Amino acid sequence: MTSKLFIIGSGFTNATTCGAAPLNKDVMRLIHQTEPATWDDLAARYTTEDIEVALTKLDLDIMGTSRNTELVVLRRKVDSSLSDFFRQFRYNEEMLKKSPWLLDFVQGAFANDDTAVSLNYDCLLEGLLDRCKLWSPHEGYGRTRPVKSVPAELNPSPVTVLKIHGSENFHRNAVPGSQTEKGFSFTTDESIFPVSGEGRFFCHPGKDSEEAIIAPSFVKVFPSALLCLMQEALHAAVKAKTLVLIGCGLRREDTFLYLLLWHFLEGSKRIFILDPYASDLSKRISSTLEYDISRLVYPIDKSLQGGWCCLTSELKRL
């Protein structure tokens, strides 16, 4: 079987947690409950509960005021709060009681040499893959090794998960002797990875560690470690014969994702979209690219829970 490329958005975690994990439009309202002072400050400054609008305005203000200390501190609090908030959506066995179909979906959809580009901060996807022995810390976050973790196992991870916006378990520290370089690492323990993390307690952040996420702002600055992941995603797009979109709205401003799609659209390819509005999403992609992809698309206009079986059945025919 040829390799597949997945693009996974917030709708995936929302579906697998029965709606507990927020979509982008709900993040600011829900995260406010965990650290109200930070989010009250942000909302009051910019009179909005749209996290992307508020953070974009904050980032522009920081750029325009010679990095005002007060605003920079607020921005760091936002990053810390986001990382803390999304840790609650790690994999746990209770999920299988509510959604017993999850393991069948993962085992049916993913296979060796697949790559998943995840836009999410939470570790639910890789936790599920690890539970099915389809992921491990050894090259599981990318073969270009932009992040360092545990000693290498004998075999690389079957599936690669490229978290191009960072992750709640990623953190970075200054490299000794350098004023610019940051060393990336990621936490590995049983609370994140039920199989690979069993009995391990690796790379927990120290007191000087910083969160390693790209917050949902229209002003995004990617460090070299995450650029490595984006580059690897582009290589995976060229190699893959099948693209699967789950829980990702592919808005017009998602420039990198459209670049990724364009890299994929060479040769004989197939695109599966699993989404309640999959057919509409296909039309949006064609409109944005100014290129008709309809002949390549198999839309499944269903929720993840309602449509996973159809998706895995189609993937088995490839």
Secondary structure, DSSP 8 states (H G I E B T S, - for coil): ---EEEEE-HHHHHHHTTT-S--GGGHHHHHTTT-HHHHHHHHHHHT---HHHHHHHHHHHHHHTTS-HHHHHHHHHHHHHHHHHHGGGS--THHHHH-TTHHHHHHHH--TT-EEEE--SS-HHHHHHHHTT---SSSTT-TT--SB-S---SS--SSEEEETTEEEEEEEEE-TT-SS-EEEEE-EETTT-TTTTTT-EE----TT-EEEE--S-SS----HHHHHHHHHHHHHHHH-SEEEEES----TT-HHHHHHHHHH-SSS-EEEEESTTHHHHHHHHHHHHTS--GGGEEEE-S-HHHHHHHHHHHHHT-
